[in-house]
Amino acid sequence: MRILSFLLLTIFIGTSCSSQKKTDMTSTEIEYSAVSRGFYKKVFVQNKSVSVTNGRNEKAVESKIDQTKWNKITAEFSKLNLESIPTLKAPTEKRFHDGAAIGNLKVTTNGKTYETQGFDNGFPPKEIEKLVNLLVDFIKE
């Protein structure tokens, strides 16, 4: 009987800890922007909704994010080390000679903002590549 009780207690504690690991993104804001002289794109994601701006003087187009896509975004977000975001190095340098727009990822969560250094649009640092590609997909839609 003790062994059975111990097993049940272990399973109960294990499942409660794993549910706490689930990322709470209700108050998290993720913003991706790509800017150059003649190019402006901005994606803003918060709480299962997205707004996309396709020009400097354009109005943002808002829409809801379907559950499958939202799950992918939260999964990629949970893999991020937020403290390392400002120190990520860009893999290419085309933006230095107008070869690419300047990309930037900004995450605001729990009252703190984490922002990358500029990187080439289309060539984000490996650590944030999957999340950025999910955000860029909203521009293509």
Rosetta silent file (secondary structure, phi, psi, omega in degrees, C-alpha in Angstrom):
SEQUENCE: MRILSFLLLTIFIGTSCSSQKKTDMTSTEIEYSAVSRGFYKKVFVQNKSVSVTNGRNEKAVESKIDQTKWNKITAEFSKLNLESIPTLKAPTEKRFHDGAAIGNLKVTTNGKTYETQGFDNGFPPKEIEKLVNLLVDFIKE
SCORE:     score description
SCORE:     0.000 S_00000001
   1 L     0.000  -38.444  179.249    0.000    0.000    0.000 S_00000001
   2 H   -63.460  -41.104 -178.807    2.870    2.386    0.781 S_00000001
   3 H   -64.203  -43.339  178.874    4.438    1.742   -2.598 S_00000001
   4 H   -62.067  -44.176  178.293    1.156    2.432   -4.368 S_00000001
   5 H   -62.676  -42.608  179.390    0.680    5.663   -2.409 S_00000001
   6 H   -62.596  -42.408  178.506    4.260    6.714   -3.152 S_00000001
   7 H   -63.282  -45.244  179.037    3.785    6.051   -6.887 S_00000001
   8 H   -62.901  -41.400  178.308    0.545    8.019   -7.007 S_00000001
   9 H   -63.896  -42.097  178.747    2.124   10.910   -5.128 S_00000001
  10 H   -62.552  -44.168  178.804    5.115   10.914   -7.499 S_00000001
  11 H   -64.180  -43.143  179.803    2.855   10.931  -10.557 S_00000001
  12 H   -61.244  -46.472  179.930    0.712   13.714   -9.091 S_00000001
  13 H   -65.963  -40.564  179.775    3.730   15.907   -8.308 S_00000001
  14 H   -62.822  -43.022 -179.563    5.268   15.207  -11.716 S_00000001
  15 H   -71.967  -33.753  178.970    2.155   16.204  -13.634 S_00000001
  16 H   -70.585  -34.336  177.502    1.609   19.357  -11.581 S_00000001
  17 H   -70.308  -38.182 -179.064    5.192   20.472  -12.202 S_00000001
  18 H   -69.181  -31.349  178.121    4.945   19.864  -15.930 S_00000001
  19 H   -71.995  -26.523  176.887    1.782   21.934  -16.174 S_00000001
  20 H   -71.890  -25.410 -179.570    3.582   24.840  -14.494 S_00000001
  21 L   -71.617  -18.457 -179.730    6.236   24.750  -17.212 S_00000001
  22 L   -61.090  131.090 -174.388    3.639   25.661  -19.815 S_00000001
  23 L   -72.663  127.193  175.536    4.335   29.171  -21.016 S_00000001
  24 L   -92.946  109.419 -176.194    1.766   31.780  -20.044 S_00000001
  25 L  -111.355   18.853 -177.879    1.689   34.193  -22.956 S_00000001
  26 L   -65.266  -32.533  179.914   -1.492   36.112  -22.179 S_00000001
  27 L  -108.827    9.038  179.944    0.469   39.258  -21.296 S_00000001
  28 L   -87.136  136.036  176.694    3.458   38.629  -23.585 S_00000001
  29 E  -116.885  131.748  176.780    3.943   40.857  -26.623 S_00000001
  30 E  -122.120  127.626 -178.713    6.145   39.814  -29.540 S_00000001
  31 E  -128.396  127.832  173.913    6.997   42.325  -32.245 S_00000001
  32 E  -118.383  132.615  177.289    8.987   41.701  -35.415 S_00000001
  33 E  -133.571  148.680  175.187    9.884   44.538  -37.737 S_00000001
  34 E  -133.429  120.517 -171.417   11.829   44.808  -40.981 S_00000001
  35 E  -136.360  137.558  167.924   12.760   48.313  -42.099 S_00000001
  36 E  -148.037 -170.319 -177.344   14.830   49.959  -44.825 S_00000001
  37 L   -58.346  -46.480 -176.656   14.469   53.142  -46.873 S_00000001
  38 L  -113.175   18.887 -173.590   11.646   51.830  -49.066 S_00000001
  39 E  -137.281  133.075  177.913   10.510   48.833  -47.045 S_00000001
  40 E  -150.317  117.855  175.476    8.462   48.600  -43.851 S_00000001
  41 E  -135.999  139.344  178.871    6.843   45.504  -42.360 S_00000001
  42 E  -144.456  132.557  176.808    5.757   44.996  -38.772 S_00000001
  43 E  -121.645  128.124 -179.792    4.100   42.035  -37.064 S_00000001
  44 E  -124.377  120.380 -177.127    2.736   42.402  -33.535 S_00000001
  45 E  -117.533  131.179  175.554    1.499   39.294  -31.686 S_00000001
  46 E  -155.728  127.422  172.270   -0.336   39.284  -28.368 S_00000001
  47 L    47.075   59.443  176.022   -2.755   36.817  -26.777 S_00000001
  48 L    65.255   20.861  173.521   -3.784   34.826  -29.886 S_00000001
  49 E  -133.159  154.496 -177.749   -4.124   37.892  -32.092 S_00000001
  50 E  -134.458  142.838  170.980   -1.827   39.428  -34.675 S_00000001
  51 E  -126.215  132.922 -176.254   -1.642   42.815  -36.330 S_00000001
  52 E  -119.050  129.316  176.501    0.347   43.274  -39.538 S_00000001
  53 E  -116.233  125.955 -175.645    1.476   46.614  -40.949 S_00000001
  54 L  -108.346   15.121  178.391    2.759   46.614  -44.534 S_00000001
  55 L  -172.059  157.981 -176.984    3.830   50.239  -44.883 S_00000001
  56 L   -60.561  -39.993 -177.235    4.870   53.268  -42.856 S_00000001
  57 L  -104.738   16.746 -179.361    1.578   55.095  -43.364 S_00000001
  58 L   -91.631  154.034  173.806   -0.626   52.006  -43.538 S_00000001
  59 L   -83.134  148.253  178.550   -3.128   50.877  -40.951 S_00000001
  60 L   -73.244  140.132  175.823   -2.480   47.607  -39.183 S_00000001
  61 E  -100.774  119.128 -176.695   -4.611   44.641  -40.236 S_00000001
  62 E  -101.235  145.783  175.294   -5.686   42.648  -37.192 S_00000001
  63 E  -156.975  165.034  177.664   -6.751   39.011  -37.081 S_00000001
  64 E   -86.082  149.992  177.594   -6.999   36.050  -34.724 S_00000001
  65 L   -98.085  129.484  179.439   -4.349   33.328  -34.701 S_00000001
  66 L   -68.657  157.989 -172.004   -5.660   29.778  -35.095 S_00000001
  67 H   -60.442  -37.891 -179.281   -4.855   27.354  -32.275 S_00000001
  68 H   -62.996  -47.522  179.888   -2.374   25.257  -34.292 S_00000001
  69 H   -66.554  -39.749  179.106   -0.259   28.276  -35.220 S_00000001
  70 H   -61.584  -41.311  178.369   -0.545   29.666  -31.691 S_00000001
  71 H   -62.096  -38.427  177.630    0.748   26.379  -30.265 S_00000001
  72 H   -65.245  -42.312  179.822    3.762   26.568  -32.605 S_00000001
  73 H   -63.823  -46.596 -179.361    4.483   30.143  -31.524 S_00000001
  74 H   -65.793  -34.941  178.195    4.253   29.316  -27.816 S_00000001
  75 H   -64.472  -44.996  179.003    6.442   26.231  -28.303 S_00000001
  76 H   -68.807  -37.585  178.587    9.168   28.275  -30.001 S_00000001
  77 H   -63.407  -40.205 -178.151    8.813   31.086  -27.471 S_00000001
  78 H   -66.148  -20.410  178.374    9.269   28.666  -24.573 S_00000001
  79 L   -82.142  -13.252 -176.459   12.623   27.580  -26.058 S_00000001
  80 L   -72.741  142.793  167.630   13.984   31.141  -25.994 S_00000001
  81 L   -98.710   98.026 -172.681   16.512   32.332  -23.479 S_00000001
  82 H   -58.949  -36.032 -177.808   15.147   35.861  -23.087 S_00000001
  83 H   -65.153  -25.754 -177.393   18.246   37.165  -21.304 S_00000001
  84 H   -88.921   -8.828 -176.246   20.437   36.283  -24.302 S_00000001
  85 H   -55.224  -45.436 -178.617   18.262   38.046  -26.917 S_00000001
  86 H   -65.729  -17.775 -175.987   20.140   41.394  -26.787 S_00000001
  87 H  -102.944    4.609 -179.176   23.488   39.653  -27.358 S_00000001
  88 L   -65.846  139.531 -179.313   22.535   37.503  -30.357 S_00000001
  89 L  -100.017  137.607  178.678   24.837   37.939  -33.339 S_00000001
  90 L   -74.590  137.339 -178.739   23.499   38.284  -36.881 S_00000001
  91 L   -75.924  -20.350 -179.891   24.762   35.590  -39.275 S_00000001
  92 L  -133.216  168.266 -176.889   25.005   37.968  -42.269 S_00000001
  93 L  -133.044   35.621 -179.887   25.706   41.670  -42.824 S_00000001
  94 H   -66.326  -26.544 -177.402   23.808   42.594  -45.998 S_00000001
  95 H   -65.779  -18.839 -178.537   21.973   45.371  -44.160 S_00000001
  96 H   -71.497  -19.447 -179.706   25.214   47.372  -43.969 S_00000001
  97 H  -130.684   35.845  179.054   25.089   48.104  -47.708 S_00000001
  98 L    60.702   25.966  177.707   21.327   48.149  -48.394 S_00000001
  99 L   -84.872  -14.129  178.813   21.385   44.462  -49.361 S_00000001
 100 L  -158.814  152.954  174.328   18.622   43.637  -46.878 S_00000001
 101 L   -69.946  157.992  179.534   16.158   45.400  -44.617 S_00000001
 102 E   -87.139  118.758  178.163   17.062   45.583  -40.943 S_00000001
 103 E   -92.804  152.067 -179.307   15.147   42.984  -38.929 S_00000001
 104 E  -153.317  134.741  176.171   14.447   43.320  -35.231 S_00000001
 105 E  -115.731  130.235  179.042   12.666   41.129  -32.679 S_00000001
 106 E  -128.254  128.916  179.586   11.271   42.644  -29.500 S_00000001
 107 E  -121.923  127.687  175.651    9.677   40.633  -26.697 S_00000001
 108 E  -118.857  120.045  179.553    7.899   42.209  -23.740 S_00000001
 109 E  -148.579  141.989 -179.617    6.918   39.900  -20.909 S_00000001
 110 L    51.374   38.098  176.957    6.445   40.361  -17.169 S_00000001
 111 L    77.271    4.042  179.901    7.134   44.076  -17.494 S_00000001
 112 E  -116.322  143.268  179.692   10.564   43.538  -19.094 S_00000001
 113 E  -113.500  132.816  178.188   11.534   44.167  -22.708 S_00000001
 114 E  -121.423  125.365 -175.424   14.131   42.125  -24.579 S_00000001
 115 E  -132.876  137.824  178.796   15.241   43.376  -27.996 S_00000001
 116 L   -77.330  162.660  166.305   17.692   42.004  -30.525 S_00000001
 117 L   -75.490  163.475  179.944   20.367   43.971  -32.261 S_00000001
 118 L   -62.000  144.670  175.255   19.578   44.563  -35.920 S_00000001
 119 E  -142.371  166.496 -179.098   19.933   41.617  -38.287 S_00000001
 120 E   -70.064  129.672  175.128   19.245   41.018  -41.973 S_00000001
 121 L   -59.343  126.959 -178.055   15.580   40.470  -42.770 S_00000001
 122 L    96.865  -10.988 -179.570   15.324   36.846  -43.860 S_00000001
 123 L  -135.985   64.752 -178.482   18.499   35.831  -42.010 S_00000001
 124 L   -74.305  163.082  173.364   17.793   35.944  -38.261 S_00000001
 125 L   -58.083  147.077 -175.804   20.166   34.478  -35.653 S_00000001
 126 H   -54.404  -37.026 -175.572   19.740   30.698  -35.320 S_00000001
 127 H   -63.824  -26.414 -178.348   18.395   30.952  -31.754 S_00000001
 128 H  -117.647    5.899 -172.852   15.311   32.897  -32.873 S_00000001
 129 H   -57.240  -47.628 -176.907   15.033   31.716  -36.479 S_00000001
 130 H   -65.389  -41.082  178.469   11.985   29.456  -36.083 S_00000001
 131 H   -65.331  -44.610  179.549   10.019   32.047  -34.101 S_00000001
 132 H   -62.034  -42.311  178.986   10.878   34.820  -36.574 S_00000001
 133 H   -63.061  -36.567  175.563    9.853   32.618  -39.515 S_00000001
 134 H   -63.813  -38.106  179.489    6.485   31.937  -37.850 S_00000001
 135 H   -71.303  -40.851 -179.841    5.977   35.698  -37.475 S_00000001
 136 H   -64.608  -29.905  176.992    7.064   36.444  -41.048 S_00000001
 137 H   -55.927  -31.084  179.566    4.456   33.934  -42.285 S_00000001
 138 H   -67.453  -29.972  178.710    1.766   36.427  -41.192 S_00000001
 139 H   -69.992  -36.120 -176.894    3.170   38.993  -43.654 S_00000001
 140 H   -74.047  -23.547 -176.023    2.933   36.504  -46.507 S_00000001
 141 L   -69.934    0.000    0.000   -0.707   35.595  -45.818 S_00000001
